[in-house]
């Protein structure tokens, strides 16, 4: 591993650690960013993809599709977790990032109800299901990926940073929606402006894919197995435990030498 390191406050910051953080956090940020912008623009999405007879039904239908994504998360955790164990973390991260960024882009490019009719909400539901599956696997996979590749003494820190990616994504999505609402007129925002954050999501997904690819491509130097050290420490602890065979033998030897 290349250690192009600089010191900040006495802590060595490794360039490889930055790549690991980028690969694990970008996908997490993208997925929660998408969930945030969908919730922010749920009313506009409902008016675009559902019939116009009842505005309340439009909003409820939009949030109903939003909830379907949450129901797909356990399935995504099982599927992407299996991919990670069977084919490696790189394949799992690549699959999760692609299965989130591509549907996010397609939601922004999908024609509305006036063009596709009933197929518009059907396709929107399918895309949200794929996104929910991706979120269910990306969150845990990114944590495992970052913890496994963390330098010694930094596993807890990188695992916490992976969890922070979800919060950053929610803040980024909400901030993007607020900025567009402030800069655009309500008519333009409802007509086409709400699609912009979804289309931009493809670029964020591409950045996450490249970061994961570059990080996983670099081979790590083989490190000594920590299991041997752990077993040795456990053996020493057990030999010193009162009542163990080794402890009893040591006590008998000491008593005989004293007598």
PLY file of the C-alpha trace (Angstrom):
ply
format ascii 1.0
element vertex 259
property float x
property float y
property float z
element edge 258
property int vertex1
property int vertex2
end_header
0.00 0.00 0.00
1.29 3.45 -0.86
1.48 5.74 2.10
1.55 9.25 0.71
0.94 10.64 4.13
0.92 14.01 5.76
0.58 14.86 9.43
-2.40 16.77 10.76
-2.49 17.22 14.47
-0.20 14.24 15.03
-2.46 11.85 13.08
-1.14 10.31 9.89
-3.71 10.75 7.13
-3.15 8.20 4.38
-4.07 8.79 0.77
-5.43 5.25 0.60
-7.76 6.06 3.51
-9.19 8.97 1.54
-9.93 6.65 -1.37
-11.66 4.20 0.94
-13.79 6.98 2.41
-14.72 8.23 -1.05
-15.62 4.76 -2.31
-17.73 3.89 0.72
-19.38 7.23 1.40
-20.25 8.51 -2.10
-22.66 5.68 -2.82
-24.28 6.12 0.57
-24.64 9.86 0.02
-26.20 9.33 -3.41
-28.80 6.87 -2.19
-30.01 9.01 0.70
-29.81 12.09 -1.49
-32.28 10.44 -3.84
-34.64 9.55 -1.02
-34.52 13.13 0.25
-35.26 14.78 -3.09
-38.11 12.36 -3.76
-39.72 13.32 -0.48
-39.09 17.02 -1.11
-40.74 16.92 -4.56
-43.39 14.32 -3.76
-46.25 16.72 -4.56
-44.82 17.59 -7.99
-44.10 13.93 -8.70
-47.67 13.02 -7.80
-49.06 15.62 -10.20
-46.73 14.43 -12.97
-47.32 10.67 -12.75
-50.89 10.28 -11.54
-54.34 11.37 -12.78
-55.41 14.93 -12.02
-58.87 14.21 -10.64
-57.90 14.33 -6.96
-54.84 16.24 -5.72
-54.89 14.50 -2.33
-54.86 11.11 -4.04
-51.89 12.23 -6.12
-49.82 13.05 -3.06
-50.88 9.88 -1.24
-50.00 7.77 -4.27
-46.59 9.45 -4.55
-45.81 8.74 -0.89
-47.16 5.21 -1.27
-44.55 4.54 -3.94
-42.01 6.21 -1.64
-42.90 3.66 1.06
-42.44 0.74 -1.34
-38.76 1.60 -1.48
-38.48 1.06 2.29
-40.19 -2.33 2.02
-37.54 -3.44 -0.48
-34.62 -2.71 1.86
-34.51 -6.10 3.63
-34.51 -7.81 0.25
-31.69 -5.56 -0.90
-29.65 -6.33 2.21
-29.95 -10.07 1.58
-29.26 -9.86 -2.17
-26.32 -7.43 -2.09
-24.92 -9.08 1.04
-24.83 -12.38 -0.83
-23.14 -10.69 -3.79
-20.51 -9.23 -1.46
-19.78 -12.60 0.16
-19.82 -14.52 -3.10
-18.15 -12.12 -5.53
-16.42 -9.56 -3.29
-17.07 -6.05 -1.99
-16.18 -4.46 -5.30
-18.99 -6.30 -7.10
-21.45 -5.48 -4.32
-20.59 -1.76 -4.28
-20.65 -1.56 -8.06
-24.04 -3.25 -8.24
-25.55 -1.07 -5.52
-24.26 2.20 -6.98
-25.44 1.35 -10.50
-28.83 0.11 -9.28
-29.32 3.45 -7.55
-27.84 5.98 -9.97
-29.44 4.60 -13.16
-33.02 4.47 -11.75
-32.49 7.92 -10.23
-31.64 9.28 -13.66
-34.58 7.44 -15.23
-37.01 8.93 -12.71
-35.91 12.37 -13.87
-36.24 11.41 -17.55
-39.47 9.37 -17.28
-42.44 10.90 -19.14
-45.52 11.72 -17.10
-49.08 10.45 -17.00
-50.22 12.59 -19.91
-47.68 10.85 -22.18
-47.56 7.24 -20.96
-50.88 6.93 -19.20
-51.07 4.20 -16.58
-47.60 2.94 -17.48
-46.06 6.07 -15.93
-46.93 5.17 -12.30
-46.14 1.50 -12.99
-42.64 2.30 -14.25
-42.12 4.75 -11.40
-43.00 2.01 -8.92
-40.53 -0.40 -10.51
-37.75 2.19 -10.38
-38.47 2.94 -6.73
-38.35 -0.77 -5.91
-34.92 -1.06 -7.52
-33.73 1.99 -5.60
-35.02 0.60 -2.30
-33.24 -2.68 -2.98
-30.04 -0.73 -3.62
-30.30 1.27 -0.40
-30.86 -1.86 1.68
-27.57 -3.32 0.49
-25.42 -0.21 0.03
-25.66 1.03 3.61
-24.35 -2.12 5.28
-21.96 -3.02 2.45
-20.29 0.39 2.60
-19.76 0.07 6.35
-18.22 -3.39 5.98
-16.09 -2.21 3.05
-14.69 0.77 4.95
-14.05 -1.15 8.17
-12.27 -3.97 6.34
-9.96 -1.56 4.52
-9.37 0.82 7.42
-5.78 1.25 8.63
-4.89 -0.06 12.09
-6.56 1.89 14.86
-9.03 3.63 12.53
-11.78 1.04 12.06
-14.24 2.66 14.40
-13.65 6.08 12.85
-14.21 4.91 9.27
-17.28 2.92 10.29
-18.73 6.08 11.84
-17.93 8.07 8.70
-19.86 5.50 6.66
-22.89 6.07 8.88
-22.52 9.83 8.43
-22.91 9.42 4.67
-26.65 8.87 5.09
-27.05 12.14 7.00
-24.95 14.03 4.47
-27.09 12.66 1.64
-30.32 13.74 3.33
-28.94 17.22 3.96
-27.66 17.47 0.39
-31.01 16.43 -1.08
-32.98 18.80 1.12
-30.56 21.64 0.37
-30.80 21.01 -3.37
-34.58 21.13 -3.21
-34.52 24.33 -1.18
-32.11 26.02 -3.60
-34.21 25.11 -6.64
-37.36 26.30 -4.92
-35.70 29.63 -4.17
-34.26 30.16 -7.65
-37.11 28.93 -9.85
-40.71 29.98 -10.20
-43.36 27.55 -8.86
-44.64 26.92 -12.39
-41.20 26.05 -13.77
-40.33 23.95 -10.72
-43.49 21.88 -11.08
-43.21 21.57 -14.85
-39.58 20.45 -15.19
-37.41 21.86 -12.42
-38.02 18.92 -10.05
-36.35 16.62 -12.59
-32.96 18.36 -12.35
-31.81 16.76 -9.04
-32.66 13.29 -10.34
-30.72 13.83 -13.56
-27.69 15.13 -11.64
-27.74 11.94 -9.54
-26.20 10.05 -12.45
-22.99 12.12 -12.15
-22.76 11.43 -8.43
-23.25 7.73 -9.09
-20.48 7.79 -11.69
-18.13 9.37 -9.15
-18.99 6.65 -6.61
-18.43 3.92 -9.18
-15.00 5.25 -10.16
-13.98 5.66 -6.53
-14.98 2.08 -5.69
-13.26 0.74 -8.81
-9.97 2.53 -8.13
-9.94 1.57 -4.46
-10.76 -2.09 -4.99
-8.30 -2.39 -7.86
-5.32 -1.57 -5.66
-3.95 -4.69 -4.03
-3.18 -4.51 -0.37
0.00 -5.92 1.08
-0.64 -9.13 2.96
-0.84 -8.53 6.67
-0.18 -10.94 9.48
-3.20 -12.85 10.67
-4.54 -11.38 13.86
-6.26 -14.63 14.80
-2.96 -16.16 15.92
-2.29 -13.25 18.28
-5.83 -13.39 19.58
-5.60 -17.13 20.23
-2.25 -16.71 21.96
-3.64 -14.01 24.25
-6.68 -16.15 24.99
-4.44 -19.11 25.82
-2.35 -17.05 28.23
-5.49 -15.72 29.87
-6.94 -19.21 30.25
-3.74 -20.66 31.68
-3.82 -17.99 34.36
-7.49 -18.51 35.24
-8.07 -19.95 38.76
-9.10 -23.59 38.52
-7.56 -24.26 35.10
-5.15 -27.14 34.72
-2.15 -24.92 34.11
-3.02 -22.73 37.06
-3.45 -25.76 39.33
-0.13 -27.22 38.22
1.63 -23.91 38.86
0.09 -23.64 42.32
1.13 -27.22 43.20
4.68 -26.62 42.01
4.88 -23.42 44.06
3.56 -25.11 47.19
5.95 -28.04 46.83
8.91 -25.72 46.39
7.93 -23.78 49.49
7.65 -26.97 51.54
0 1
1 2
2 3
3 4
4 5
5 6
6 7
7 8
8 9
9 10
10 11
11 12
12 13
13 14
14 15
15 16
16 17
17 18
18 19
19 20
20 21
21 22
22 23
23 24
24 25
25 26
26 27
27 28
28 29
29 30
30 31
31 32
32 33
33 34
34 35
35 36
36 37
37 38
38 39
39 40
40 41
41 42
42 43
43 44
44 45
45 46
46 47
47 48
48 49
49 50
50 51
51 52
52 53
53 54
54 55
55 56
56 57
57 58
58 59
59 60
60 61
61 62
62 63
63 64
64 65
65 66
66 67
67 68
68 69
69 70
70 71
71 72
72 73
73 74
74 75
75 76
76 77
77 78
78 79
79 80
80 81
81 82
82 83
83 84
84 85
85 86
86 87
87 88
88 89
89 90
90 91
91 92
92 93
93 94
94 95
95 96
96 97
97 98
98 99
99 100
100 101
101 102
102 103
103 104
104 105
105 106
106 107
107 108
108 109
109 110
110 111
111 112
112 113
113 114
114 115
115 116
116 117
117 118
118 119
119 120
120 121
121 122
122 123
123 124
124 125
125 126
126 127
127 128
128 129
129 130
130 131
131 132
132 133
133 134
134 135
135 136
136 137
137 138
138 139
139 140
140 141
141 142
142 143
143 144
144 145
145 146
146 147
147 148
148 149
149 150
150 151
151 152
152 153
153 154
154 155
155 156
156 157
157 158
158 159
159 160
160 161
161 162
162 163
163 164
164 165
165 166
166 167
167 168
168 169
169 170
170 171
171 172
172 173
173 174
174 175
175 176
176 177
177 178
178 179
179 180
180 181
181 182
182 183
183 184
184 185
185 186
186 187
187 188
188 189
189 190
190 191
191 192
192 193
193 194
194 195
195 196
196 197
197 198
198 199
199 200
200 201
201 202
202 203
203 204
204 205
205 206
206 207
207 208
208 209
209 210
210 211
211 212
212 213
213 214
214 215
215 216
216 217
217 218
218 219
219 220
220 221
221 222
222 223
223 224
224 225
225 226
226 227
227 228
228 229
229 230
230 231
231 232
232 233
233 234
234 235
235 236
236 237
237 238
238 239
239 240
240 241
241 242
242 243
243 244
244 245
245 246
246 247
247 248
248 249
249 250
250 251
251 252
252 253
253 254
254 255
255 256
256 257
257 258
